Amino acid sequence: AVLDLSDTLVAKVRNGLAPFTWLMNGQPVVVSTYERQSQIPLAGPGFLHLSVIDAEGQAARADISLR
């Protein structure tokens, strides 16, 4: 996915069991949230790996290019 750079990225999870933990480049950025939508803070342009893990350990991942 290619996004225009802003202060935050709105990430959504459709399936899975809350709480959710969001990781950016392997580092936790939102921990134990019950919300299915989270705002992920962005550090600047470049590439990032965004992952979400649910309460059962199921995970999904996306590679994102910011410019």
HTML snippet that shows the backbone in 3Dmol.js (N, CA, C, O; Angstrom):
<script src="https://3Dmol.org/build/3Dmol-min.js"></script>
<div id="view" style="width:600px;height:400px;position:relative"></div>
<script>
const pdb = `
ATOM      1  N   ALA A   1       0.845  -1.179   0.000  1.00  0.00           N
ATOM      2  CA  ALA A   1       0.000   0.000   0.000  1.00  0.00           C
ATOM      3  C   ALA A   1       0.885   1.235   0.000  1.00  0.00           C
ATOM      4  O   ALA A   1       1.948   1.236   0.621  1.00  0.00           O
ATOM      5  N   VAL A   2       0.463   2.270  -0.680  1.00  0.00           N
ATOM      6  CA  VAL A   2       1.189   3.539  -0.707  1.00  0.00           C
ATOM      7  C   VAL A   2       0.277   4.608  -0.133  1.00  0.00           C
ATOM      8  O   VAL A   2      -0.857   4.770  -0.584  1.00  0.00           O
ATOM      9  N   LEU A   3       0.769   5.338   0.861  1.00  0.00           N
ATOM     10  CA  LEU A   3      -0.022   6.348   1.546  1.00  0.00           C
ATOM     11  C   LEU A   3       0.686   7.683   1.501  1.00  0.00           C
ATOM     12  O   LEU A   3       1.914   7.724   1.428  1.00  0.00           O
ATOM     13  N   ASP A   4      -0.050   8.767   1.542  1.00  0.00           N
ATOM     14  CA  ASP A   4       0.548  10.081   1.717  1.00  0.00           C
ATOM     15  C   ASP A   4       0.876  10.252   3.191  1.00  0.00           C
ATOM     16  O   ASP A   4       0.113   9.825   4.058  1.00  0.00           O
ATOM     17  N   LEU A   5       1.999  10.869   3.470  1.00  0.00           N
ATOM     18  CA  LEU A   5       2.467  11.023   4.846  1.00  0.00           C
ATOM     19  C   LEU A   5       1.597  12.006   5.619  1.00  0.00           C
ATOM     20  O   LEU A   5       1.287  13.093   5.131  1.00  0.00           O
ATOM     21  N   SER A   6       1.211  11.618   6.813  1.00  0.00           N
ATOM     22  CA  SER A   6       0.521  12.492   7.761  1.00  0.00           C
ATOM     23  C   SER A   6       1.033  12.140   9.151  1.00  0.00           C
ATOM     24  O   SER A   6       1.989  11.375   9.274  1.00  0.00           O
ATOM     25  N   ASP A   7       0.431  12.670  10.176  1.00  0.00           N
ATOM     26  CA  ASP A   7       0.904  12.399  11.534  1.00  0.00           C
ATOM     27  C   ASP A   7       0.602  10.991  12.014  1.00  0.00           C
ATOM     28  O   ASP A   7       1.376  10.407  12.772  1.00  0.00           O
ATOM     29  N   THR A   8      -0.530  10.444  11.569  1.00  0.00           N
ATOM     30  CA  THR A   8      -0.927   9.109  12.015  1.00  0.00           C
ATOM     31  C   THR A   8      -1.512   8.307  10.860  1.00  0.00           C
ATOM     32  O   THR A   8      -1.959   8.854   9.853  1.00  0.00           O
ATOM     33  N   LEU A   9      -1.493   7.012  11.041  1.00  0.00           N
ATOM     34  CA  LEU A   9      -2.104   6.071  10.118  1.00  0.00           C
ATOM     35  C   LEU A   9      -3.270   5.424  10.850  1.00  0.00           C
ATOM     36  O   LEU A   9      -3.095   4.917  11.957  1.00  0.00           O
ATOM     37  N   VAL A  10      -4.456   5.432  10.254  1.00  0.00           N
ATOM     38  CA  VAL A  10      -5.607   4.770  10.856  1.00  0.00           C
ATOM     39  C   VAL A  10      -5.590   3.319  10.387  1.00  0.00           C
ATOM     40  O   VAL A  10      -5.723   3.040   9.196  1.00  0.00           O
ATOM     41  N   ALA A  11      -5.427   2.402  11.332  1.00  0.00           N
ATOM     42  CA  ALA A  11      -5.366   0.971  11.032  1.00  0.00           C
ATOM     43  C   ALA A  11      -6.613   0.305  11.600  1.00  0.00           C
ATOM     44  O   ALA A  11      -7.048   0.601  12.713  1.00  0.00           O
ATOM     45  N   LYS A  12      -7.176  -0.602  10.807  1.00  0.00           N
ATOM     46  CA  LYS A  12      -8.402  -1.286  11.229  1.00  0.00           C
ATOM     47  C   LYS A  12      -8.204  -2.793  11.177  1.00  0.00           C
ATOM     48  O   LYS A  12      -7.498  -3.314  10.313  1.00  0.00           O
ATOM     49  N   VAL A  13      -8.831  -3.474  12.105  1.00  0.00           N
ATOM     50  CA  VAL A  13      -8.836  -4.937  12.123  1.00  0.00           C
ATOM     51  C   VAL A  13     -10.285  -5.393  12.054  1.00  0.00           C
ATOM     52  O   VAL A  13     -11.138  -4.891  12.786  1.00  0.00           O
ATOM     53  N   ARG A  14     -10.561  -6.350  11.166  1.00  0.00           N
ATOM     54  CA  ARG A  14     -11.932  -6.801  10.949  1.00  0.00           C
ATOM     55  C   ARG A  14     -12.264  -8.035  11.794  1.00  0.00           C
ATOM     56  O   ARG A  14     -13.309  -8.079  12.443  1.00  0.00           O
ATOM     57  N   ASN A  15     -11.387  -9.022  11.787  1.00  0.00           N
ATOM     58  CA  ASN A  15     -11.639 -10.268  12.514  1.00  0.00           C
ATOM     59  C   ASN A  15     -10.730 -10.352  13.722  1.00  0.00           C
ATOM     60  O   ASN A  15      -9.926  -9.454  13.969  1.00  0.00           O
ATOM     61  N   GLY A  16     -10.857 -11.420  14.466  1.00  0.00           N
ATOM     62  CA  GLY A  16     -10.005 -11.632  15.624  1.00  0.00           C
ATOM     63  C   GLY A  16     -10.720 -11.312  16.921  1.00  0.00           C
ATOM     64  O   GLY A  16     -11.813 -10.746  16.940  1.00  0.00           O
ATOM     65  N   LEU A  17     -10.061 -11.697  18.006  1.00  0.00           N
ATOM     66  CA  LEU A  17     -10.610 -11.541  19.347  1.00  0.00           C
ATOM     67  C   LEU A  17      -9.804 -10.494  20.111  1.00  0.00           C
ATOM     68  O   LEU A  17      -8.593 -10.636  20.282  1.00  0.00           O
ATOM     69  N   ALA A  18     -10.483  -9.440  20.570  1.00  0.00           N
ATOM     70  CA  ALA A  18      -9.821  -8.386  21.349  1.00  0.00           C
ATOM     71  C   ALA A  18      -9.374  -8.948  22.689  1.00  0.00           C
ATOM     72  O   ALA A  18      -9.969  -9.911  23.174  1.00  0.00           O
ATOM     73  N   PRO A  19      -8.347  -8.375  23.301  1.00  0.00           N
ATOM     74  CA  PRO A  19      -7.654  -7.154  22.919  1.00  0.00           C
ATOM     75  C   PRO A  19      -6.627  -7.389  21.814  1.00  0.00           C
ATOM     76  O   PRO A  19      -6.166  -8.509  21.594  1.00  0.00           O
ATOM     77  N   PHE A  20      -6.279  -6.291  21.120  1.00  0.00           N
ATOM     78  CA  PHE A  20      -5.336  -6.325  20.015  1.00  0.00           C
ATOM     79  C   PHE A  20      -4.075  -5.558  20.391  1.00  0.00           C
ATOM     80  O   PHE A  20      -4.122  -4.583  21.142  1.00  0.00           O
ATOM     81  N   THR A  21      -2.951  -6.016  19.857  1.00  0.00           N
ATOM     82  CA  THR A  21      -1.687  -5.303  20.004  1.00  0.00           C
ATOM     83  C   THR A  21      -1.156  -5.011  18.607  1.00  0.00           C
ATOM     84  O   THR A  21      -1.024  -5.914  17.780  1.00  0.00           O
ATOM     85  N   TRP A  22      -0.853  -3.736  18.351  1.00  0.00           N
ATOM     86  CA  TRP A  22      -0.313  -3.292  17.064  1.00  0.00           C
ATOM     87  C   TRP A  22       1.190  -3.108  17.193  1.00  0.00           C
ATOM     88  O   TRP A  22       1.670  -2.524  18.164  1.00  0.00           O
ATOM     89  N   LEU A  23       1.931  -3.608  16.207  1.00  0.00           N
ATOM     90  CA  LEU A  23       3.383  -3.468  16.162  1.00  0.00           C
ATOM     91  C   LEU A  23       3.777  -2.737  14.886  1.00  0.00           C
ATOM     92  O   LEU A  23       3.240  -3.012  13.813  1.00  0.00           O
ATOM     93  N   MET A  24       4.716  -1.805  15.008  1.00  0.00           N
ATOM     94  CA  MET A  24       5.285  -1.154  13.838  1.00  0.00           C
ATOM     95  C   MET A  24       6.775  -1.479  13.830  1.00  0.00           C
ATOM     96  O   MET A  24       7.505  -1.145  14.763  1.00  0.00           O
ATOM     97  N   ASN A  25       7.209  -2.140  12.756  1.00  0.00           N
ATOM     98  CA  ASN A  25       8.606  -2.581  12.636  1.00  0.00           C
ATOM     99  C   ASN A  25       9.037  -3.406  13.851  1.00  0.00           C
ATOM    100  O   ASN A  25      10.168  -3.293  14.323  1.00  0.00           O
ATOM    101  N   GLY A  26       8.118  -4.235  14.348  1.00  0.00           N
ATOM    102  CA  GLY A  26       8.412  -5.137  15.456  1.00  0.00           C
ATOM    103  C   GLY A  26       8.285  -4.537  16.843  1.00  0.00           C
ATOM    104  O   GLY A  26       8.446  -5.245  17.837  1.00  0.00           O
ATOM    105  N   GLN A  27       7.998  -3.241  16.930  1.00  0.00           N
ATOM    106  CA  GLN A  27       7.885  -2.570  18.232  1.00  0.00           C
ATOM    107  C   GLN A  27       6.422  -2.258  18.544  1.00  0.00           C
ATOM    108  O   GLN A  27       5.709  -1.762  17.672  1.00  0.00           O
ATOM    109  N   PRO A  28       5.955  -2.536  19.765  1.00  0.00           N
ATOM    110  CA  PRO A  28       4.560  -2.230  20.107  1.00  0.00           C
ATOM    111  C   PRO A  28       4.278  -0.731  20.048  1.00  0.00           C
ATOM    112  O   PRO A  28       5.047   0.076  20.571  1.00  0.00           O
ATOM    113  N   VAL A  29       3.162  -0.367  19.402  1.00  0.00           N
ATOM    114  CA  VAL A  29       2.753   1.041  19.335  1.00  0.00           C
ATOM    115  C   VAL A  29       1.373   1.255  19.951  1.00  0.00           C
ATOM    116  O   VAL A  29       1.083   2.348  20.437  1.00  0.00           O
ATOM    117  N   VAL A  30       0.520   0.233  19.938  1.00  0.00           N
ATOM    118  CA  VAL A  30      -0.784   0.261  20.622  1.00  0.00           C
ATOM    119  C   VAL A  30      -0.925  -1.110  21.280  1.00  0.00           C
ATOM    120  O   VAL A  30      -0.873  -2.137  20.603  1.00  0.00           O
ATOM    121  N   VAL A  31      -1.103  -1.122  22.598  1.00  0.00           N
ATOM    122  CA  VAL A  31      -1.102  -2.382  23.344  1.00  0.00           C
ATOM    123  C   VAL A  31      -2.450  -2.600  24.033  1.00  0.00           C
ATOM    124  O   VAL A  31      -3.005  -1.691  24.651  1.00  0.00           O
ATOM    125  N   SER A  32      -2.959  -3.821  23.912  1.00  0.00           N
ATOM    126  CA  SER A  32      -4.166  -4.269  24.623  1.00  0.00           C
ATOM    127  C   SER A  32      -5.375  -3.376  24.403  1.00  0.00           C
ATOM    128  O   SER A  32      -6.067  -3.024  25.358  1.00  0.00           O
ATOM    129  N   THR A  33      -5.635  -3.007  23.160  1.00  0.00           N
ATOM    130  CA  THR A  33      -6.813  -2.199  22.864  1.00  0.00           C
ATOM    131  C   THR A  33      -7.986  -3.089  22.470  1.00  0.00           C
ATOM    132  O   THR A  33      -7.808  -4.105  21.798  1.00  0.00           O
ATOM    133  N   TYR A  34      -9.161  -2.706  22.885  1.00  0.00           N
ATOM    134  CA  TYR A  34     -10.377  -3.421  22.507  1.00  0.00           C
ATOM    135  C   TYR A  34     -11.029  -2.787  21.279  1.00  0.00           C
ATOM    136  O   TYR A  34     -12.014  -3.308  20.755  1.00  0.00           O
ATOM    137  N   GLU A  35     -10.483  -1.673  20.829  1.00  0.00           N
ATOM    138  CA  GLU A  35     -11.007  -0.981  19.650  1.00  0.00           C
ATOM    139  C   GLU A  35     -10.553  -1.719  18.387  1.00  0.00           C
ATOM    140  O   GLU A  35      -9.451  -2.265  18.342  1.00  0.00           O
ATOM    141  N   ARG A  36     -11.403  -1.732  17.375  1.00  0.00           N
ATOM    142  CA  ARG A  36     -11.054  -2.349  16.099  1.00  0.00           C
ATOM    143  C   ARG A  36     -10.403  -1.357  15.147  1.00  0.00           C
ATOM    144  O   ARG A  36     -10.052  -1.709  14.021  1.00  0.00           O
ATOM    145  N   GLN A  37     -10.242  -0.127  15.593  1.00  0.00           N
ATOM    146  CA  GLN A  37      -9.566   0.910  14.813  1.00  0.00           C
ATOM    147  C   GLN A  37      -8.584   1.618  15.733  1.00  0.00           C
ATOM    148  O   GLN A  37      -8.943   2.011  16.843  1.00  0.00           O
ATOM    149  N   SER A  38      -7.352   1.782  15.281  1.00  0.00           N
ATOM    150  CA  SER A  38      -6.337   2.455  16.084  1.00  0.00           C
ATOM    151  C   SER A  38      -5.587   3.463  15.239  1.00  0.00           C
ATOM    152  O   SER A  38      -5.452   3.291  14.027  1.00  0.00           O
ATOM    153  N   GLN A  39      -5.099   4.515  15.876  1.00  0.00           N
ATOM    154  CA  GLN A  39      -4.255   5.499  15.201  1.00  0.00           C
ATOM    155  C   GLN A  39      -2.806   5.173  15.529  1.00  0.00           C
ATOM    156  O   GLN A  39      -2.393   5.162  16.689  1.00  0.00           O
ATOM    157  N   ILE A  40      -2.047   4.907  14.467  1.00  0.00           N
ATOM    158  CA  ILE A  40      -0.651   4.527  14.612  1.00  0.00           C
ATOM    159  C   ILE A  40       0.201   5.762  14.333  1.00  0.00           C
ATOM    160  O   ILE A  40       0.092   6.338  13.251  1.00  0.00           O
ATOM    161  N   PRO A  41       1.050   6.188  15.276  1.00  0.00           N
ATOM    162  CA  PRO A  41       1.913   7.352  15.038  1.00  0.00           C
ATOM    163  C   PRO A  41       2.971   7.024  13.983  1.00  0.00           C
ATOM    164  O   PRO A  41       3.533   5.929  13.979  1.00  0.00           O
ATOM    165  N   LEU A  42       3.237   7.979  13.092  1.00  0.00           N
ATOM    166  CA  LEU A  42       4.211   7.781  12.026  1.00  0.00           C
ATOM    167  C   LEU A  42       5.481   8.563  12.312  1.00  0.00           C
ATOM    168  O   LEU A  42       5.432   9.680  12.827  1.00  0.00           O
ATOM    169  N   ALA A  43       6.628   7.963  11.971  1.00  0.00           N
ATOM    170  CA  ALA A  43       7.916   8.594  12.229  1.00  0.00           C
ATOM    171  C   ALA A  43       8.399   9.432  11.047  1.00  0.00           C
ATOM    172  O   ALA A  43       9.266  10.289  11.220  1.00  0.00           O
ATOM    173  N   GLY A  44       7.860   9.202   9.857  1.00  0.00           N
ATOM    174  CA  GLY A  44       8.300   9.935   8.674  1.00  0.00           C
ATOM    175  C   GLY A  44       8.240   9.042   7.455  1.00  0.00           C
ATOM    176  O   GLY A  44       7.767   7.908   7.534  1.00  0.00           O
ATOM    177  N   PRO A  45       8.716   9.545   6.327  1.00  0.00           N
ATOM    178  CA  PRO A  45       8.645   8.767   5.094  1.00  0.00           C
ATOM    179  C   PRO A  45       9.540   7.536   5.154  1.00  0.00           C
ATOM    180  O   PRO A  45      10.527   7.497   5.888  1.00  0.00           O
ATOM    181  N   GLY A  46       9.174   6.541   4.372  1.00  0.00           N
ATOM    182  CA  GLY A  46       9.947   5.302   4.289  1.00  0.00           C
ATOM    183  C   GLY A  46       9.018   4.102   4.280  1.00  0.00           C
ATOM    184  O   GLY A  46       7.824   4.218   4.003  1.00  0.00           O
ATOM    185  N   PHE A  47       9.586   2.962   4.585  1.00  0.00           N
ATOM    186  CA  PHE A  47       8.827   1.722   4.611  1.00  0.00           C
ATOM    187  C   PHE A  47       8.602   1.297   6.052  1.00  0.00           C
ATOM    188  O   PHE A  47       9.440   1.533   6.922  1.00  0.00           O
ATOM    189  N   LEU A  48       7.454   0.664   6.292  1.00  0.00           N
ATOM    190  CA  LEU A  48       7.201   0.109   7.617  1.00  0.00           C
ATOM    191  C   LEU A  48       6.442  -1.199   7.488  1.00  0.00           C
ATOM    192  O   LEU A  48       5.723  -1.447   6.520  1.00  0.00           O
ATOM    193  N   HIS A  49       6.633  -2.018   8.504  1.00  0.00           N
ATOM    194  CA  HIS A  49       5.930  -3.291   8.609  1.00  0.00           C
ATOM    195  C   HIS A  49       4.946  -3.135   9.759  1.00  0.00           C
ATOM    196  O   HIS A  49       5.352  -2.901  10.897  1.00  0.00           O
ATOM    197  N   LEU A  50       3.651  -3.262   9.469  1.00  0.00           N
ATOM    198  CA  LEU A  50       2.605  -3.112  10.476  1.00  0.00           C
ATOM    199  C   LEU A  50       1.992  -4.478  10.738  1.00  0.00           C
ATOM    200  O   LEU A  50       1.585  -5.176   9.810  1.00  0.00           O
ATOM    201  N   SER A  51       1.932  -4.851  12.009  1.00  0.00           N
ATOM    202  CA  SER A  51       1.354  -6.133  12.403  1.00  0.00           C
ATOM    203  C   SER A  51       0.328  -5.906  13.497  1.00  0.00           C
ATOM    204  O   SER A  51       0.420  -4.956  14.274  1.00  0.00           O
ATOM    205  N   VAL A  52      -0.658  -6.802  13.541  1.00  0.00           N
ATOM    206  CA  VAL A  52      -1.625  -6.800  14.629  1.00  0.00           C
ATOM    207  C   VAL A  52      -1.742  -8.232  15.139  1.00  0.00           C
ATOM    208  O   VAL A  52      -1.783  -9.181  14.356  1.00  0.00           O
ATOM    209  N   ILE A  53      -1.795  -8.372  16.459  1.00  0.00           N
ATOM    210  CA  ILE A  53      -1.915  -9.687  17.104  1.00  0.00           C
ATOM    211  C   ILE A  53      -3.136  -9.641  18.004  1.00  0.00           C
ATOM    212  O   ILE A  53      -3.322  -8.692  18.766  1.00  0.00           O
ATOM    213  N   ASP A  54      -3.978 -10.682  17.910  1.00  0.00           N
ATOM    214  CA  ASP A  54      -5.186 -10.704  18.743  1.00  0.00           C
ATOM    215  C   ASP A  54      -4.945 -11.515  20.011  1.00  0.00           C
ATOM    216  O   ASP A  54      -3.849 -12.028  20.233  1.00  0.00           O
ATOM    217  N   ALA A  55      -5.985 -11.626  20.842  1.00  0.00           N
ATOM    218  CA  ALA A  55      -5.896 -12.298  22.144  1.00  0.00           C
ATOM    219  C   ALA A  55      -5.562 -13.777  22.031  1.00  0.00           C
ATOM    220  O   ALA A  55      -5.059 -14.368  22.987  1.00  0.00           O
ATOM    221  N   GLU A  56      -5.832 -14.387  20.878  1.00  0.00           N
ATOM    222  CA  GLU A  56      -5.536 -15.806  20.678  1.00  0.00           C
ATOM    223  C   GLU A  56      -4.192 -16.035  20.000  1.00  0.00           C
ATOM    224  O   GLU A  56      -3.830 -17.173  19.703  1.00  0.00           O
ATOM    225  N   GLY A  57      -3.447 -14.946  19.754  1.00  0.00           N
ATOM    226  CA  GLY A  57      -2.140 -15.076  19.124  1.00  0.00           C
ATOM    227  C   GLY A  57      -2.175 -15.092  17.604  1.00  0.00           C
ATOM    228  O   GLY A  57      -1.139 -15.275  16.965  1.00  0.00           O
ATOM    229  N   GLN A  58      -3.349 -14.902  17.018  1.00  0.00           N
ATOM    230  CA  GLN A  58      -3.456 -14.828  15.561  1.00  0.00           C
ATOM    231  C   GLN A  58      -2.924 -13.473  15.111  1.00  0.00           C
ATOM    232  O   GLN A  58      -3.126 -12.466  15.790  1.00  0.00           O
ATOM    233  N   ALA A  59      -2.242 -13.447  13.965  1.00  0.00           N
ATOM    234  CA  ALA A  59      -1.608 -12.208  13.520  1.00  0.00           C
ATOM    235  C   ALA A  59      -1.872 -11.949  12.042  1.00  0.00           C
ATOM    236  O   ALA A  59      -2.130 -12.867  11.264  1.00  0.00           O
ATOM    237  N   ALA A  60      -1.798 -10.671  11.679  1.00  0.00           N
ATOM    238  CA  ALA A  60      -1.869 -10.234  10.285  1.00  0.00           C
ATOM    239  C   ALA A  60      -0.804  -9.162  10.109  1.00  0.00           C
ATOM    240  O   ALA A  60      -0.430  -8.481  11.064  1.00  0.00           O
ATOM    241  N   ARG A  61      -0.313  -9.016   8.868  1.00  0.00           N
ATOM    242  CA  ARG A  61       0.794  -8.095   8.625  1.00  0.00           C
ATOM    243  C   ARG A  61       0.593  -7.374   7.296  1.00  0.00           C
ATOM    244  O   ARG A  61       0.036  -7.930   6.349  1.00  0.00           O
ATOM    245  N   ALA A  62       1.058  -6.127   7.243  1.00  0.00           N
ATOM    246  CA  ALA A  62       1.054  -5.363   5.987  1.00  0.00           C
ATOM    247  C   ALA A  62       2.356  -4.596   5.885  1.00  0.00           C
ATOM    248  O   ALA A  62       2.861  -4.074   6.879  1.00  0.00           O
ATOM    249  N   ASP A  63       2.901  -4.531   4.671  1.00  0.00           N
ATOM    250  CA  ASP A  63       4.069  -3.704   4.392  1.00  0.00           C
ATOM    251  C   ASP A  63       3.574  -2.425   3.734  1.00  0.00           C
ATOM    252  O   ASP A  63       2.797  -2.477   2.780  1.00  0.00           O
ATOM    253  N   ILE A  64       4.017  -1.283   4.235  1.00  0.00           N
ATOM    254  CA  ILE A  64       3.476   0.013   3.805  1.00  0.00           C
ATOM    255  C   ILE A  64       4.628   0.937   3.414  1.00  0.00           C
ATOM    256  O   ILE A  64       5.662   0.973   4.081  1.00  0.00           O
ATOM    257  N   SER A  65       4.436   1.679   2.329  1.00  0.00           N
ATOM    258  CA  SER A  65       5.405   2.672   1.884  1.00  0.00           C
ATOM    259  C   SER A  65       4.812   4.060   2.123  1.00  0.00           C
ATOM    260  O   SER A  65       3.732   4.377   1.624  1.00  0.00           O
ATOM    261  N   LEU A  66       5.532   4.887   2.896  1.00  0.00           N
ATOM    262  CA  LEU A  66       5.079   6.245   3.203  1.00  0.00           C
ATOM    263  C   LEU A  66       5.929   7.232   2.418  1.00  0.00           C
ATOM    264  O   LEU A  66       7.151   7.099   2.350  1.00  0.00           O
ATOM    265  N   ARG A  67       5.269   8.221   1.828  1.00  0.00           N
ATOM    266  CA  ARG A  67       6.021   9.262   1.118  1.00  0.00           C
ATOM    267  C   ARG A  67       5.473  10.625   1.400  1.00  0.00           C
ATOM    268  O   ARG A  67       5.988  11.616   0.883  1.00  0.00           O
TER     269      ARG A  67
END
`;
const viewer = $3Dmol.createViewer("view");
viewer.addModel(pdb, "pdb");
viewer.setStyle({}, {cartoon: {color: "spectrum"}});
viewer.zoomTo();
viewer.render();
</script>
